[in-house]
């Protein structure tokens, strides 16, 4: 059984899950398969008859970037080009474009073919992974601060308590010079204030082991 190549190609494009667009040398969209219509939100007839590539790309530089990639690749993009697409409703879609120049056997340029890759799921996954990584880093930093606070509390609390205890013992001695008592009272108050600062710092970091 012989197959008409044009009919076969049309059937293939109709069932292809990847969005495909054809544009003439002036950038007017001349064909889009159903997957392209679904991605961009245009009715089939409108997509194929009324659009220019500038209606599809969000950024004005994206068509030029695709053409530059085609030129550098000798007629096809060696690597997909990251672009932003604009749907009929105005939604912005991150995508990648694989493109190829179409020419007649005598070398006359007929237009370009572009295969689009919707990158929304990949971008969303990347953002979620980045957020999760940031949360892990933040959690590790908080844990390090808590550990440092606990160590600082331990290192400071012991000598502070010892110094305050010694002052209390000295103040219990009879017949102390009133001037000495005054200085010791002030020193005790400062030590007590320092101990309160340490305790507040530990509470602020979420560790209450040394308060």
C-alpha positions as CSV (number, residue, x, y, z in Angstrom):
1,X,0.0,0.0,0.0
2,X,1.4,3.4,-1.0
3,X,1.1,6.3,1.5
4,X,0.8,9.9,0.5
5,X,3.8,11.6,2.3
6,X,1.9,14.8,2.9
7,X,-1.0,12.9,4.5
8,X,1.3,10.8,6.5
9,X,3.2,13.8,7.8
10,X,-0.1,15.6,8.7
11,X,-1.2,12.5,10.7
12,X,2.1,12.3,12.4
13,X,2.0,16.0,13.4
14,X,-1.6,15.7,14.6
15,X,-0.7,12.9,17.1
16,X,2.7,14.2,18.1
17,X,2.7,15.2,21.8
18,X,5.3,17.8,21.2
19,X,4.1,21.3,20.1
20,X,5.3,22.0,16.5
21,X,5.2,25.4,14.7
22,X,6.1,26.3,11.1
23,X,6.8,29.9,10.2
24,X,7.5,31.5,6.8
25,X,10.6,33.6,6.1
26,X,8.8,36.7,7.3
27,X,8.0,35.1,10.7
28,X,4.3,34.5,10.0
29,X,3.0,31.2,11.6
30,X,1.8,29.0,8.8
31,X,1.2,25.8,10.7
32,X,0.8,24.5,14.2
33,X,-0.2,21.1,15.3
34,X,-2.9,20.4,18.0
35,X,-0.3,20.1,20.7
36,X,0.9,23.7,19.9
37,X,-2.7,24.9,20.0
38,X,-3.2,23.3,23.4
39,X,0.0,24.8,24.8
40,X,-0.6,28.3,23.5
41,X,-4.3,28.3,23.9
42,X,-5.2,29.3,20.3
43,X,-7.9,27.7,18.1
44,X,-6.3,25.8,15.2
45,X,-7.4,28.2,12.5
46,X,-6.3,31.3,14.4
47,X,-2.9,29.8,15.2
48,X,-2.3,28.9,11.6
49,X,-3.5,32.0,9.9
50,X,-3.3,35.0,12.1
51,X,-0.2,34.7,14.2
52,X,3.4,36.0,13.9
53,X,6.2,34.5,15.9
54,X,6.4,37.8,17.8
55,X,2.9,36.9,19.2
56,X,4.2,33.7,20.5
57,X,7.4,34.9,22.2
58,X,7.2,37.0,25.4
59,X,10.6,38.6,24.9
60,X,11.4,40.4,21.7
61,X,15.0,39.1,21.7
62,X,13.9,35.4,21.7
63,X,13.2,35.1,18.0
64,X,16.6,36.7,17.2
65,X,18.3,34.3,19.6
66,X,16.7,31.3,17.8
67,X,17.8,32.6,14.4
68,X,21.3,33.2,15.7
69,X,21.4,29.6,17.0
70,X,20.2,28.4,13.6
71,X,22.9,30.4,11.9
72,X,25.6,29.1,14.3
73,X,24.3,25.5,13.9
74,X,24.3,25.6,10.1
75,X,20.6,25.5,9.7
76,X,19.5,23.8,12.9
77,X,19.9,24.5,16.6
78,X,22.8,22.4,18.1
79,X,21.3,23.0,21.6
80,X,17.8,24.0,22.5
81,X,17.2,27.7,23.1
82,X,15.6,28.7,26.4
83,X,12.7,31.1,25.7
84,X,9.6,32.5,27.3
85,X,6.3,31.8,25.4
86,X,3.1,33.9,25.8
87,X,-0.2,32.2,25.5
88,X,-3.4,33.6,24.2
89,X,-4.6,34.3,27.7
90,X,-1.3,36.1,28.6
91,X,0.3,33.3,30.6
92,X,4.1,33.2,30.4
93,X,5.5,29.8,29.9
94,X,9.2,28.9,30.2
95,X,10.1,26.7,27.3
96,X,12.9,25.3,25.1
97,X,12.9,25.5,21.3
98,X,14.6,23.1,18.9
99,X,14.5,24.7,15.4
100,X,15.5,24.0,11.9
101,X,15.6,26.0,8.7
102,X,13.4,24.6,5.8
103,X,14.7,25.0,2.3
104,X,13.7,23.7,-1.2
105,X,16.1,21.5,-3.1
106,X,17.5,24.5,-4.9
107,X,18.3,26.2,-1.6
108,X,15.4,28.6,-1.4
109,X,14.4,29.3,2.2
110,X,10.8,28.3,2.9
111,X,10.8,29.0,6.6
112,X,11.5,27.5,10.0
113,X,10.3,24.6,12.0
114,X,10.2,24.8,15.8
115,X,9.6,22.1,18.3
116,X,8.6,23.4,21.7
117,X,9.4,21.9,25.1
118,X,7.2,23.1,28.0
119,X,9.6,23.6,30.9
120,X,7.0,24.6,33.6
121,X,7.3,21.3,35.5
122,X,11.1,21.3,35.4
123,X,11.3,25.0,36.5
124,X,8.8,24.3,39.3
125,X,10.8,21.2,40.4
126,X,14.0,23.2,40.3
127,X,12.5,25.9,42.4
128,X,11.2,23.4,45.0
129,X,14.6,21.8,45.1
130,X,16.2,25.2,45.6
131,X,13.8,26.1,48.3
132,X,14.3,22.7,50.0
133,X,18.1,23.3,49.8
134,X,17.8,26.7,51.2
135,X,15.7,25.4,54.1
136,X,18.3,22.7,54.8
137,X,21.1,25.3,54.8
138,X,19.0,27.6,57.1
139,X,18.3,24.6,59.4
140,X,22.0,23.7,59.6
141,X,22.9,27.3,60.3
142,X,20.2,27.5,63.1
143,X,21.6,24.2,64.5
144,X,25.1,25.6,64.5
145,X,24.0,28.8,66.3
146,X,22.1,26.7,68.9
147,X,25.1,24.5,69.5
148,X,27.4,27.6,69.7
149,X,24.9,29.2,72.2
150,X,24.8,26.1,74.3
151,X,28.6,25.9,74.4
152,X,28.9,29.6,75.2
153,X,26.3,29.2,78.0
154,X,28.2,26.3,79.4
155,X,31.5,28.1,79.2
156,X,30.2,31.3,80.7
157,X,27.7,30.0,83.3
158,X,30.2,28.1,85.3
159,X,32.7,30.8,86.0
160,X,29.9,33.3,86.5
161,X,28.2,31.1,89.1
162,X,31.6,30.6,90.8
163,X,32.3,34.3,90.9
164,X,28.9,35.1,92.3
165,X,29.2,32.4,94.9
166,X,32.5,33.7,96.0
167,X,31.1,37.2,96.4
168,X,28.2,35.9,98.4
169,X,30.7,34.2,100.7
170,X,32.7,37.3,101.1
171,X,29.6,39.4,101.9
172,X,28.8,37.0,104.7
173,X,32.0,37.9,106.6
174,X,31.4,40.3,109.5
175,X,32.9,43.8,109.8
176,X,33.5,44.4,106.1
177,X,34.5,47.9,105.1
178,X,31.2,49.5,103.8
179,X,33.1,50.7,100.7
180,X,34.2,47.1,99.9
181,X,30.6,45.9,100.4
182,X,29.3,48.6,98.0
183,X,31.9,47.6,95.3
184,X,31.1,43.9,95.8
185,X,27.4,44.5,95.5
186,X,27.9,46.4,92.3
187,X,30.1,43.6,90.9
188,X,27.5,41.0,91.9
189,X,24.8,43.0,90.1
190,X,26.9,43.2,86.9
191,X,27.7,39.5,87.0
192,X,24.0,38.7,87.6
193,X,23.1,41.0,84.6
194,X,25.7,39.2,82.4
195,X,24.2,35.8,83.5
196,X,20.8,37.1,82.4
197,X,22.1,38.2,79.0
198,X,23.6,34.7,78.5
199,X,20.2,33.1,79.5
200,X,18.3,35.4,77.1
201,X,20.6,34.6,74.3
202,X,20.2,30.8,74.8
203,X,16.4,31.2,75.0
204,X,16.4,33.2,71.8
205,X,18.2,30.4,70.0
206,X,15.7,27.8,71.3
207,X,18.0,25.9,73.7
208,X,17.0,26.0,77.3
209,X,19.5,23.6,78.7
210,X,21.6,26.2,80.5
211,X,19.0,28.8,81.5
